Amino acid sequence: MMEFDKETFQRFNLMGNVAVFSALKQFEATTDCSGLSIKMAISGSEHYRVDRDDYLLEPGSFLLVNNGQQVTCGIKSNSIVKGMCIYLEDEQYRSVLHSICHAEELSPSNDSKVPIPELISDVYQLGRKGLSQLLQQWASHKVNEEIGEEDFLELMEQLALHQLRQHRMMGRLAALQFGTKRELLRRLQMARNFIYDNYDKDIQLEDISRSSCLSKFHLLRSFRDVYQSTPYQSLLQRRVEVAKELLQKGESVQEVASCCGFNTRRSFSRVFKRSTGFTPNEFRKAHDSATSSFAHPHWQASKIA
């Protein structure tokens, strides 16, 4: 890990498996042939131009750049802007991706070919699992730690899984042009994040539509194609997930219903049972019973006569 400046920007684009943490107010540099990299804003804003596309990178998001692209990075701020840029060995990443794509092709006689998808260069919103979770861990803990080969391989694996999911979801969209599919998927992910963050509010389809800049009809149809559920079904699923956590912590059914955006306890109980097969009270009792049994195992020692 090193301090970030124009020289390192140029040099590390030609290398791989290097993590650079930056703390800058003013910066601008261009490379005509970038390395495969993940760029993440920790605080402040960074401006990127990748080939012909412009991106504003802010906290809560990360940018993927493919090998060989033209990249310009710009920072203009009165306060320190902190960022993290991880350069990955392209061939090693492709090897990891190839292994995942061909995970089931273990027989030497199997001649079938699985296409290896290209990395989709774009800005992605940070989620709570997989690649997003790992990047946030790196941003918080890797600044002053040594990063080894196993760390980079783990990151490559999560990146490969992330990209395979993107390609699968894009394949479900009816649009013909790649660029159209990419933009539509980005807006659908914005809609899903809006649902995830506002599960406790009385949000309507109109609110979700506005958050993603899609018409209600286009949102409903495309959301169902990609996620195999409607926005409303996803909202209920998110509410039930949070409700489970709160019930396990001992919150009352009424409190959980209110915290999760349900108008009445009755409507909450109906949705919860339809999703889990248990009423909220039954779910909590089952959890308490399992916890009690684990904490106080029933056993009896045998005496030797």
SERO-4910 file (N, C-alpha, C, O; in steps of 0.05 Angstrom, whole numbers):
BEGIN
 pado doro    nc1    nc2    nc3   cac1   cac2   cac3    cc1    cc2    cc3    oc1    oc2    oc3
  Met    A     17    -24      0      0      0      0     18     25      0     37     26     15
  Met    A     11     45    -16     27     69    -18     10     93    -20    -14     92    -26
  Glu    A     22    116    -16      8    142    -21      2    145    -50     17    135    -67
  Phe    A    -20    158    -56    -29    160    -84    -22    187    -96    -28    207    -84
  Asp    A     -9    186   -119     -3    210   -134     -4    203   -164    -10    181   -171
  Lys    A      3    223   -182      2    217   -210     20    195   -219     13    179   -236
  Glu    A     43    194   -207     62    173   -214     51    145   -207     53    127   -224
  Thr    A     40    142   -183     29    116   -175      5    109   -192      0     86   -198
  Phe    A    -11    130   -200    -34    125   -216    -26    112   -243    -38     93   -252
  Gln    A     -5    123   -255      5    112   -280     18     85   -276     13     66   -291
  Arg    A     34     82   -255     50     58   -251     33     34   -244     37     12   -255
  Phe    A     14     38   -226     -1     15   -216    -22      6   -235    -33    -16   -233
  Asn    A    -29     22   -255    -47     13   -276    -33     -9   -293    -47    -23   -308
  Leu    A     -7    -11   -291      8    -31   -306     14    -55   -289     27    -74   -298
  Met    A      6    -54   -263     12    -76   -245    -14    -90   -237    -36    -84   -247
  Gly    A    -12   -108   -218    -36   -122   -208    -32   -130   -179    -10   -131   -168
  Asn    A    -55   -135   -166    -55   -142   -138    -41   -122   -120    -23   -129   -105
  Val    A    -50    -98   -123    -40    -76   -106    -64    -59    -97    -82    -53   -112
  Ala    A    -63    -52    -71    -84    -35    -60    -72     -8    -53    -52     -6    -40
  Val    A    -85     13    -63    -75     41    -58    -96     56    -44   -119     57    -53
  Phe    A    -89     69    -21   -107     85     -6    -98    114     -9    -75    121     -4
  Ser    A   -117    131    -18   -110    159    -24   -124    178     -4   -145    172      7
  Ala    A   -111    202      0   -122    223     16   -113    249      3    -91    259      9
  Leu    A   -130    260    -14   -122    283    -32   -144    304    -32   -168    299    -27
  Lys    A   -136    329    -39   -155    350    -43   -156    357    -73   -178    362    -84
  Gln    A   -133    357    -87   -132    363   -115   -117    341   -130    -95    333   -121
  Phe    A   -129    331   -151   -115    310   -166   -128    308   -194   -152    310   -197
  Glu    A   -111    303   -214   -121    296   -240    -99    281   -255    -76    289   -256
  Ala    A   -107    259   -267    -89    242   -282   -104    225   -302   -128    219   -297
  Thr    A    -91    217   -323   -103    200   -344    -85    178   -351    -60    181   -353
  Thr    A    -96    155   -356    -81    132   -367    -96    122   -392   -121    119   -391
  Asp    A    -82    116   -413    -94    107   -438   -100     77   -437   -114     66   -454
  Cys    A    -88     63   -418    -91     34   -416    -93     26   -387    -72     20   -374
  Ser    A   -117     26   -376   -120     20   -348   -116     -9   -342   -117    -26   -359
  Gly    A   -111    -14   -316   -112    -42   -307   -139    -49   -296   -155    -31   -291
  Leu    A   -145    -74   -293   -170    -83   -281   -170    -73   -252   -152    -79   -236
  Ser    A   -190    -57   -245   -189    -44   -219   -217    -39   -207   -237    -38   -221
  Ile    A   -217    -37   -180   -241    -29   -165   -235     -4   -150   -216     -2   -135
  Lys    A   -251     17   -155   -247     43   -143   -270     49   -124   -293     46   -132
  Met    A   -264     58   -100   -285     63    -80   -279     89    -66   -257     94    -56
  Ala    A   -299    106    -64   -297    131    -49   -303    125    -20   -324    114    -13
  Ile    A   -285    132     -2   -289    128     27   -302    153     39   -319    152     56
  Ser    A   -292    177     31   -304    202     39   -299    223     16   -278    222      3
  Gly    A   -319    240     12   -316    260    -10   -324    247    -37   -334    225    -38
  Ser    A   -319    262    -58   -327    254    -85   -303    253   -104   -286    271   -103
  Glu    A   -303    233   -121   -283    231   -142   -297    230   -169   -318    217   -172
  His    A   -285    243   -189   -297    243   -216   -280    226   -234   -256    228   -235
  Tyr    A   -294    209   -249   -280    191   -268   -292    193   -296   -316    197   -299
  Arg    A   -275    191   -315   -284    187   -343   -271    162   -353   -247    159   -354
  Val    A   -288    142   -360   -279    116   -369   -287    113   -398   -311    111   -404
  Asp    A   -268    114   -416   -273    115   -445   -291    140   -450   -281    163   -447
  Arg    A   -316    137   -457   -333    160   -462   -354    165   -441   -370    183   -443
  Asp    A   -353    150   -419   -373    152   -398   -362    167   -374   -340    162   -366
  Asp    A   -378    185   -363   -371    201   -340   -385    190   -315   -409    183   -316
  Tyr    A   -370    188   -293   -381    177   -268   -374    195   -244   -351    205   -243
  Leu    A   -393    199   -226   -387    212   -201   -387    190   -180   -407    177   -175
  Leu    A   -364    187   -167   -361    165   -147   -362    178   -120   -346    194   -112
  Glu    A   -382    169   -104   -387    179    -77   -388    156    -58   -391    133    -66
  Pro    A   -386    162    -31   -388    141    -11   -414    125    -15   -435    137    -20
  Gly    A   -412     99    -12   -436     82    -16   -436     70    -44   -455     56    -51
  Ser    A   -415     74    -59   -414     63    -86   -385     55    -93   -366     64    -80
  Phe    A   -382     39   -114   -356     32   -124   -357     30   -154   -378     25   -166
  Leu    A   -334     35   -167   -331     35   -196   -314     11   -205   -292      7   -193
  Leu    A   -323     -4   -224   -307    -25   -236   -296    -15   -263   -311     -5   -280
  Val    A   -270    -19   -267   -257    -11   -292   -244    -36   -304   -230    -50   -291
  Asn    A   -249    -40   -330   -238    -63   -343   -210    -58   -353   -201    -36   -356
  Asn    A   -196    -80   -357   -169    -78   -368   -168    -66   -395   -184    -73   -413
  Gly    A   -151    -46   -399   -147    -33   -426   -164     -9   -431   -162      2   -453
  Gln    A   -180      0   -412   -197     24   -417   -181     49   -412   -162     50   -397
  Gln    A   -190     71   -425   -178     97   -419   -192    110   -395   -217    111   -395
  Val    A   -177    118   -376   -189    128   -351   -176    154   -343   -152    158   -343
  Thr    A   -193    173   -335   -185    199   -324   -197    201   -296   -222    197   -293
  Cys    A   -181    208   -277   -191    212   -249   -186    241   -242   -165    252   -247
  Gly    A   -207    254   -230   -204    281   -221   -216    286   -194   -238    276   -187
  Ile    A   -201    301   -177   -211    308   -150   -206    338   -146   -184    348   -150
  Lys    A   -227    352   -139   -226    381   -133   -242    386   -109   -267    385   -110
  Ser    A   -229    390    -86   -243    393    -61   -228    411    -42   -203    413    -43
  Asn    A   -242    424    -24   -230    440     -3   -222    424     21   -207    433     38
  Ser    A   -233    399     22   -227    381     45   -215    355     33   -218    350      9
  Ile    A   -203    340     51   -191    315     42   -211    295     32   -232    290     44
  Val    A   -206    284      9   -222    263     -3   -206    237      0   -184    234    -10
  Lys    A   -219    217     13   -205    192     17   -217    171     -1   -242    169     -5
  Gly    A   -200    155    -13   -209    134    -31   -192    109    -30   -171    109    -18
  Met    A   -202     88    -42   -187     63    -43   -189     53    -72   -210     52    -84
  Cys    A   -166     45    -83   -165     34   -110   -150      8   -109   -127      7    -99
  Ile    A   -163    -13   -118   -151    -40   -117   -146    -49   -146   -165    -52   -161
  Tyr    A   -121    -53   -153   -113    -63   -179   -110    -93   -178    -95   -103   -161
  Leu    A   -122   -107   -196   -122   -136   -196   -107   -147   -221   -109   -135   -243
  Glu    A    -94   -169   -218    -81   -182   -241   -103   -193   -259   -118   -210   -251
  Asp    A   -103   -183   -283   -125   -190   -302   -125   -220   -308   -147   -233   -307
  Glu    A   -103   -232   -313   -102   -261   -320   -110   -278   -296   -124   -298   -300
  Gln    A   -102   -270   -272   -109   -285   -249   -140   -283   -244   -152   -303   -237
  Tyr    A   -151   -259   -248   -180   -256   -245   -195   -274   -265   -214   -287   -258
  Arg    A   -185   -273   -290   -198   -290   -310   -196   -319   -304   -215   -335   -310
  Ser    A   -175   -328   -291   -171   -355   -283   -192   -362   -262   -204   -384   -262
  Val    A   -196   -344   -243   -216   -348   -221   -244   -350   -234   -259   -367   -227
  Leu    A   -250   -331   -252   -276   -330   -265   -280   -356   -281   -302   -367   -280
  His    A   -260   -365   -295   -262   -389   -311   -267   -413   -293   -284   -430   -300
  Ser    A   -254   -414   -270   -258   -437   -252   -287   -437   -241   -298   -459   -239
  Ile    A   -298   -414   -235   -325   -413   -225   -345   -421   -247   -364   -436   -242
  Cys    A   -341   -410   -271   -359   -417   -293   -358   -446   -301   -378   -457   -309
  His    A   -335   -459   -297   -332   -487   -304   -332   -505   -279   -320   -527   -280
  Ala    A   -343   -496   -258   -342   -511   -232   -353   -539   -235   -344   -558   -221
  Glu    A   -373   -543   -252   -385   -569   -255   -372   -586   -277   -380   -609   -281
  Glu    A   -353   -575   -291   -341   -589   -314   -315   -602   -304   -293   -594   -312
  Leu    A   -317   -622   -287   -294   -635   -275   -285   -660   -291   -263   -670   -287
  Ser    A   -302   -669   -309   -295   -693   -325   -278   -685   -349   -285   -667   -364
  Pro    A   -255   -698   -353   -238   -692   -376   -252   -696   -403   -245   -684   -423
  Ser    A   -273   -713   -403   -287   -719   -428   -309   -698   -434   -321   -700   -455
  Asn    A   -313   -680   -416   -334   -660   -420   -323   -638   -438   -305   -623   -430
  Asp    A   -334   -636   -462   -324   -616   -482   -340   -591   -484   -334   -574   -500
  Ser    A   -361   -589   -468   -378   -565   -469   -363   -540   -461   -345   -541   -444
  Lys    A   -370   -518   -474   -356   -493   -469   -375   -473   -455   -397   -468   -465
  Val    A   -366   -462   -434   -382   -441   -420   -369   -414   -426   -346   -410   -420
  Pro    A   -385   -396   -438   -373   -370   -444   -364   -354   -419   -378   -355   -399
  Ile    A   -342   -341   -421   -331   -325   -399   -340   -296   -403   -330   -283   -422
  Pro    A   -358   -285   -387   -368   -258   -391   -348   -237   -384   -331   -240   -366
  Glu    A   -349   -215   -400   -331   -192   -395   -341   -177   -370   -365   -176   -364
  Leu    A   -322   -164   -356   -329   -148   -333   -345   -123   -343   -336   -110   -362
  Ile    A   -367   -117   -330   -383    -94   -338   -374    -69   -323   -378    -67   -299
  Ser    A   -360    -52   -337   -350    -27   -325   -373     -8   -319   -387      0   -337
  Asp    A   -376     -2   -293   -399     15   -285   -395     22   -256   -378     11   -242
  Val    A   -412     41   -246   -414     47   -218   -436     30   -206   -458     28   -217
  Tyr    A   -430     17   -183   -449      0   -169   -454     10   -141   -435     20   -128
  Gln    A   -478      8   -131   -484     15   -104   -475     -7    -85   -478    -31    -91
  Leu    A   -463      1    -62   -455    -19    -43   -479    -32    -30   -498    -19    -23
  Gly    A   -478    -58    -28   -499    -73    -15   -489    -82     12   -473    -69     25
  Arg    A   -499   -105     21   -493   -115     48   -480   -142     48   -475   -154     70
  Lys    A   -475   -154     25   -464   -181     23   -443   -182      2   -438   -163    -13
  Gly    A   -430   -205      1   -411   -210    -21   -390   -190    -26   -376   -182     -7
  Leu    A   -387   -181    -51   -366   -162    -58   -368   -136    -42   -348   -126    -33
  Ser    A   -393   -126    -39   -397   -101    -25   -387   -103      4   -373    -85     14
  Gln    A   -395   -124     17   -387   -128     45   -356   -130     47   -344   -118     66
  Leu    A   -344   -144     29   -315   -147     30   -301   -120     24   -281   -114     38
  Leu    A   -311   -105      5   -298    -78      0   -300    -60     24   -281    -46     30
  Gln    A   -323    -61     38   -326    -44     62   -307    -53     84   -297    -37     99
  Gln    A   -302    -79     86   -283    -89    105   -255    -80     99   -239    -72    116
  Trp    A   -248    -80     73   -221    -71     64   -218    -41     71   -197    -33     81
  Ala    A   -238    -25     65   -237      4     69   -234     10     99   -222     30    106
  Ser    A   -245     -7    116   -244     -1    145   -219    -13    158   -209     -1    177
  His    A   -210    -36    149   -189    -50    164   -163    -55    150   -143    -62    162
  Lys    A   -162    -52    123   -138    -59    109   -119    -36    105    -97    -41     95
  Val    A   -126    -12    114   -109     11    110    -82      6    123    -61     13    111
  Asn    A    -82     -4    147    -57     -8    161    -49    -38    164    -33    -45    181
  Glu    A    -60    -54    146    -54    -83    148    -40    -92    122    -42    -80    101
  Glu    A    -26   -114    125    -13   -126    102    -34   -142     87    -50   -156     99
  Ile    A    -35   -139     60    -54   -153     44    -40   -175     29    -21   -170     13
  Gly    A    -48   -200     33    -35   -223     21    -49   -234     -3    -70   -224    -11
  Glu    A    -37   -254    -15    -48   -266    -40    -76   -278    -35    -93   -276    -52
  Glu    A    -80   -290    -11   -106   -301     -5   -128   -280     -4   -150   -284    -13
  Asp    A   -120   -256      6   -140   -234      6   -148   -226    -22   -172   -222    -27
  Phe    A   -129   -224    -40   -135   -216    -68   -152   -238    -82   -170   -232    -97
  Leu    A   -145   -263    -76   -161   -285    -89   -190   -285    -79   -208   -290    -94
  Glu    A   -193   -280    -53   -220   -278    -42   -236   -255    -55   -259   -258    -62
  Leu    A   -222   -233    -59   -235   -210    -72   -242   -216   -101   -264   -209   -111
  Met    A   -224   -230   -116   -229   -237   -143   -253   -256   -145   -270   -254   -163
  Glu    A   -255   -275   -126   -278   -293   -126   -304   -278   -122   -324   -283   -137
  Gln    A   -305   -259   -104   -329   -243    -99   -335   -225   -123   -359   -222   -130
  Leu    A   -315   -214   -136   -319   -198   -160   -331   -216   -182   -349   -207   -196
  Ala    A   -320   -240   -186   -330   -258   -207   -359   -265   -202   -375   -265   -221
  Leu    A   -366   -271   -177   -394   -278   -171   -412   -254   -175   -435   -257   -185
  His    A   -403   -230   -168   -418   -206   -172   -424   -202   -202   -446   -195   -209
  Gln    A   -403   -205   -218   -407   -200   -247   -424   -222   -260   -439   -216   -278
  Leu    A   -422   -246   -251   -439   -267   -262   -468   -262   -256   -486   -267   -272
  Arg    A   -474   -251   -232   -501   -243   -225   -511   -221   -243   -534   -221   -251
  Gln    A   -493   -201   -248   -501   -179   -265   -509   -189   -293   -529   -181   -305
  His    A   -492   -207   -304   -498   -218   -331   -523   -234   -331   -539   -233   -350
  Arg    A   -528   -250   -310   -553   -266   -309   -577   -248   -309   -597   -253   -323
  Met    A   -576   -226   -292   -599   -208   -290   -603   -193   -316   -626   -189   -325
  Met    A   -581   -184   -329   -584   -171   -355   -595   -189   -376   -610   -180   -394
  Gly    A   -589   -215   -374   -599   -234   -394   -630   -237   -392   -642   -246   -411
  Arg    A   -642   -229   -370   -671   -231   -367   -686   -207   -378   -710   -208   -380
  Leu    A   -671   -186   -385   -684   -162   -395   -689   -164   -425   -674   -176   -440
  Ala    A   -712   -152   -433   -720   -155   -461   -706   -135   -480   -707   -139   -504
  Ala    A   -692   -115   -469   -678    -96   -486   -657   -110   -504   -646   -130   -496
  Leu    A   -653    -99   -527   -634   -111   -546   -606   -101   -543   -587   -116   -545
  Gln    A   -603    -75   -538   -576    -63   -536   -563    -67   -509   -577    -65   -488
  Phe    A   -537    -74   -509   -523    -78   -484   -524    -54   -466   -529    -56   -442
  Gly    A   -520    -30   -478   -520     -5   -462   -547      0   -449   -548      9   -426
  Thr    A   -568     -6   -463   -595     -3   -452   -600    -22   -429   -611    -14   -409
  Lys    A   -591    -47   -432   -594    -67   -411   -578    -58   -386   -588    -60   -363
  Arg    A   -554    -48   -390   -537    -40   -368   -550    -17   -353   -551    -17   -328
  Glu    A   -561      3   -367   -574     26   -354   -599     17   -340   -605     27   -318
  Leu    A   -615      0   -352   -640     -9   -340   -634    -25   -315   -648    -21   -295
  Leu    A   -614    -42   -315   -607    -57   -291   -598    -39   -269   -605    -43   -246
  Arg    A   -583    -18   -276   -574      1   -256   -598     15   -242   -599     18   -218
  Arg    A   -618     22   -258   -642     35   -247   -659     15   -230   -670     23   -209
  Leu    A   -660    -10   -238   -674    -29   -222   -660    -34   -195   -673    -38   -175
  Gln    A   -634    -33   -195   -619    -36   -170   -623    -12   -152   -624    -15   -128
  Met    A   -626     12   -164   -633     35   -149   -661     31   -135   -664     39   -112
  Ala    A   -679     20   -150   -706     15   -139   -705     -5   -116   -718     -1    -96
  Arg    A   -689    -26   -120   -687    -46    -99   -674    -34    -74   -682    -41    -52
  Asn    A   -653    -18    -77   -641     -5    -54   -660     14    -40   -659     15    -16
  Phe    A   -677     27    -55   -697     45    -44   -716     29    -26   -723     38     -4
  Ile    A   -725      6    -36   -742    -11    -21   -728    -21      5   -740    -21     26
  Tyr    A   -703    -29      2   -688    -40     24   -685    -19     46   -687    -25     70
  Asp    A   -680      6     39   -674     27     58   -699     40     70   -698     53     91
  Asn    A   -723     36     57   -747     49     65   -769     30     72   -793     36     70
  Tyr    A   -762      6     80   -781    -15     87   -800     -7    109   -823    -17    110
  Asp    A   -792     11    127   -808     18    150   -827     41    144   -842     50    161
  Lys    A   -827     51    119   -845     73    111   -868     63     94   -867     41     83
  Asp    A   -888     79     91   -911     73     74   -905     81     46   -916    100     36
  Ile    A   -887     66     33   -879     73      5   -898     60    -15   -908     38    -10
  Gln    A   -902     74    -37   -920     64    -58   -904     59    -83   -880     67    -85
  Leu    A   -916     47   -103   -903     42   -128   -893     68   -141   -873     68   -154
  Glu    A   -909     89   -137   -901    115   -148   -875    125   -136   -858    136   -150
  Asp    A   -870    120   -110   -845    128    -97   -822    112   -108   -800    123   -113
  Ile    A   -826     87   -111   -804     69   -122   -798     77   -151   -775     77   -159
  Ser    A   -819     82   -166   -816     90   -194   -800    116   -196   -782    118   -213
  Arg    A   -806    135   -179   -792    161   -179   -763    158   -171   -745    171   -182
  Ser    A   -757    140   -152   -730    136   -143   -712    125   -165   -687    129   -164
  Ser    A   -723    110   -184   -708     97   -204   -711    109   -232   -699    100   -251
  Cys    A   -727    131   -234   -731    145   -259   -742    126   -280   -733    126   -304
  Leu    A   -761    109   -272   -774     91   -291   -805     94   -288   -815    100   -267
  Ser    A   -819     90   -310   -848     91   -308   -857     67   -291   -843     47   -289
  Lys    A   -880     69   -279   -890     48   -262   -893     22   -277   -886      0   -267
  Phe    A   -903     23   -302   -906     -1   -318   -879    -14   -324   -875    -38   -321
  His    A   -860      3   -333   -833     -7   -340   -819    -19   -316   -806    -39   -318
  Leu    A   -822     -5   -293   -810    -14   -268   -822    -42   -261   -807    -60   -255
  Leu    A   -848    -44   -261   -861    -69   -252   -853    -92   -270   -847   -114   -260
  Arg    A   -854    -88   -296   -848   -109   -315   -819   -118   -313   -813   -142   -311
  Ser    A   -800    -98   -313   -772   -105   -313   -763   -116   -286   -746   -134   -285
  Phe    A   -774   -105   -264   -767   -114   -237   -774   -143   -234   -759   -159   -223
  Arg    A   -798   -151   -244   -807   -178   -242   -790   -197   -260   -784   -219   -252
  Asp    A   -781   -187   -283   -764   -203   -300   -737   -209   -287   -727   -232   -288
  Val    A   -725   -189   -274   -698   -192   -263   -699   -206   -236   -683   -224   -231
  Tyr    A   -716   -198   -218   -716   -209   -190   -737   -230   -185   -738   -241   -162
  Gln    A   -753   -237   -205   -774   -257   -201   -793   -251   -179   -805   -269   -166
  Ser    A   -797   -226   -173   -817   -217   -154   -824   -188   -161   -809   -174   -175
  Thr    A   -847   -179   -151   -855   -151   -156   -842   -133   -135   -833   -143   -114
  Pro    A   -841   -107   -139   -831    -89   -118   -846    -92    -91   -833    -91    -70
  Tyr    A   -872    -96    -92   -887    -99    -68   -880   -125    -53   -878   -125    -29
  Gln    A   -876   -146    -68   -868   -172    -56   -840   -169    -44   -835   -181    -22
  Ser    A   -822   -154    -57   -796   -150    -46   -797   -133    -20   -782   -138     -1
  Leu    A   -815   -114    -19   -819    -98      4   -828   -115     28   -817   -112     50
  Leu    A   -848   -132     23   -857   -150     44   -836   -169     54   -833   -174     78
  Gln    A   -820   -179     35   -798   -198     42   -778   -184     60   -768   -195     80
  Arg    A   -771   -159     53   -752   -144     69   -763   -139     97   -749   -141    117
  Arg    A   -789   -132     99   -802   -127    125   -801   -152    142   -796   -151    167
  Val    A   -807   -175    130   -807   -200    145   -778   -207    155   -775   -216    178
  Glu    A   -758   -202    139   -730   -207    147   -723   -190    172   -711   -201    191
  Val    A   -731   -165    172   -725   -148    195   -741   -156    219   -732   -156    241
  Ala    A   -766   -164    214   -784   -173    236   -772   -197    250   -774   -198    275
  Lys    A   -761   -216    235   -749   -239    247   -726   -231    267   -724   -241    289
  Glu    A   -710   -212    258   -688   -203    275   -698   -190    300   -687   -195    322
  Leu    A   -719   -174    298   -729   -160    321   -743   -179    340   -741   -176    365
  Leu    A   -758   -199    330   -771   -218    347   -751   -235    362   -755   -242    385
  Gln    A   -728   -241    349   -707   -257    362   -694   -241    385   -682   -252    403
  Lys    A   -696   -214    383   -684   -197    404   -704   -193    427   -697   -180    447
  Gly    A   -729   -203    424   -748   -201    446   -768   -178    444   -783   -173    463
  Glu    A   -769   -164    421   -788   -143    418   -816   -154    416   -821   -176    407
  Ser    A   -835   -138    426   -863   -147    425   -873   -147    396   -863   -133    379
  Val    A   -894   -162    392   -906   -164    365   -916   -137    355   -912   -130    332
  Gln    A   -928   -122    373   -938    -96    366   -916    -77    358   -918    -62    339
  Glu    A   -894    -77    373   -871    -60    368   -859    -68    341   -851    -50    325
  Val    A   -856    -94    336   -844   -103    311   -862    -94    287   -851    -85    267
  Ala    A   -888    -98    290   -906    -90    268   -903    -61    262   -902    -53    238
  Ser    A   -901    -44    282   -898    -15    278   -871     -8    265   -869      9    247
  Cys    A   -850    -21    275   -822    -15    265   -819    -24    236   -802    -13    222
  Cys    A   -834    -44    228   -831    -55    201   -851    -43    181   -852    -54    158
  Gly    A   -865    -23    188   -882     -9    169   -910    -20    165   -924    -12    146
  Phe    A   -919    -38    182   -946    -49    180   -965    -31    194   -959    -21    216
  Asn    A   -989    -27    183  -1009    -10    195  -1021    -22    219  -1028     -8    238
  Thr    A  -1025    -48    219  -1037    -62    242  -1022    -87    249  -1008    -98    232
  Arg    A  -1026    -96    274  -1014   -121    282  -1026   -144    266  -1011   -163    260
  Arg    A  -1051   -143    260  -1064   -164    246  -1052   -168    218  -1047   -190    209
  Ser    A  -1048   -145    203  -1037   -147    177  -1008   -158    178  -1000   -173    160
  Phe    A   -993   -150    198   -966   -160    202   -966   -190    206   -951   -205    194
  Ser    A   -984   -200    224   -985   -228    230   -993   -245    206   -983   -267    202
  Arg    A  -1011   -234    190  -1020   -248    166   -997   -251    146   -993   -273    135
  Val    A   -982   -229    141   -960   -230    122   -938   -248    133   -926   -263    117
  Phe    A   -932   -246    158   -910   -261    170   -916   -291    169   -898   -307    162
  Lys    A   -940   -300    175   -947   -328    174   -947   -338    145   -938   -361    140
  Arg    A   -956   -322    126   -956   -331     98   -927   -335     88   -922   -353     72
  Ser    A   -908   -319     99   -880   -321     90   -865   -343    104   -849   -357     92
  Thr    A   -870   -347    130   -854   -365    147   -868   -391    155   -855   -410    162
  Gly    A   -894   -390    154   -910   -413    163   -916   -412    193   -929   -430    204
  Phe    A   -906   -391    206   -910   -388    235   -923   -360    240   -918   -342    225
  Thr    A   -938   -358    262   -946   -331    271   -922   -319    284   -904   -333    292
  Pro    A   -921   -293    288   -899   -280    302   -894   -292    329   -871   -296    337
  Asn    A   -915   -297    345   -911   -309    371   -900   -337    370   -883   -344    386
  Glu    A   -910   -353    351   -899   -380    347   -870   -380    340   -854   -396    349
  Phe    A   -863   -361    322   -835   -358    313   -817   -351    337   -795   -363    340
  Arg    A   -825   -332    353   -809   -324    376   -806   -346    397   -785   -351    408
  Lys    A   -828   -361    402   -827   -383    421   -808   -405    412   -794   -416    428
  Ala    A   -809   -410    385   -791   -431    374   -762   -423    377   -745   -439    384
  His    A   -757   -397    372   -730   -387    375   -721   -388    404   -698   -396    410
  Asp    A   -738   -379    423   -731   -380    451   -726   -408    461   -708   -413    477
  Ser    A   -743   -427    451   -739   -455    459   -713   -466    449   -699   -481    463
  Ala    A   -706   -460    424   -681   -470    412   -657   -458    427   -638   -472    432
  Thr    A   -659   -432    433   -637   -419    448   -633   -430    476   -611   -435    485
  Ser    A   -656   -435    489   -655   -447    516   -644   -475    516   -628   -482    534
  Ser    A   -651   -491    496   -641   -518    494   -611   -518    489   -597   -536    499
  Phe    A   -602   -499    473   -573   -498    467   -557   -489    491   -535   -499    496
  Ala    A   -569   -470    506   -555   -459    530   -555   -479    553   -536   -480    569
  His    A   -576   -496    554   -579   -515    576   -584   -543    565   -607   -552    567
  Pro    A   -565   -556    554   -569   -582    542   -578   -602    563   -569   -602    585
  His    A   -596   -620    554   -606   -641    572   -588   -666    569   -587   -677    547
  Trp    A   -575   -673    590   -559   -697    589   -558   -709    617   -563   -695    637
  Gln    A   -551   -734    619   -550   -748    644   -525   -766    644   -522   -782    626
  Ala    A   -508   -762    665   -484   -779    666   -491   -807    676   -508   -810    694
  Ser    A   -478   -826    664   -482   -854    673   -462   -860    696   -439   -853    694
  Lys    A   -472   -874    716   -454   -882    738   -444   -910    732   -459   -928    722
  Ile    A   -420   -914    739   -408   -941    736   -412   -956    762   -402   -947    783
  Ala    A   -425   -977    761   -431   -993    785   -406  -1006    795   -406  -1020    816
***
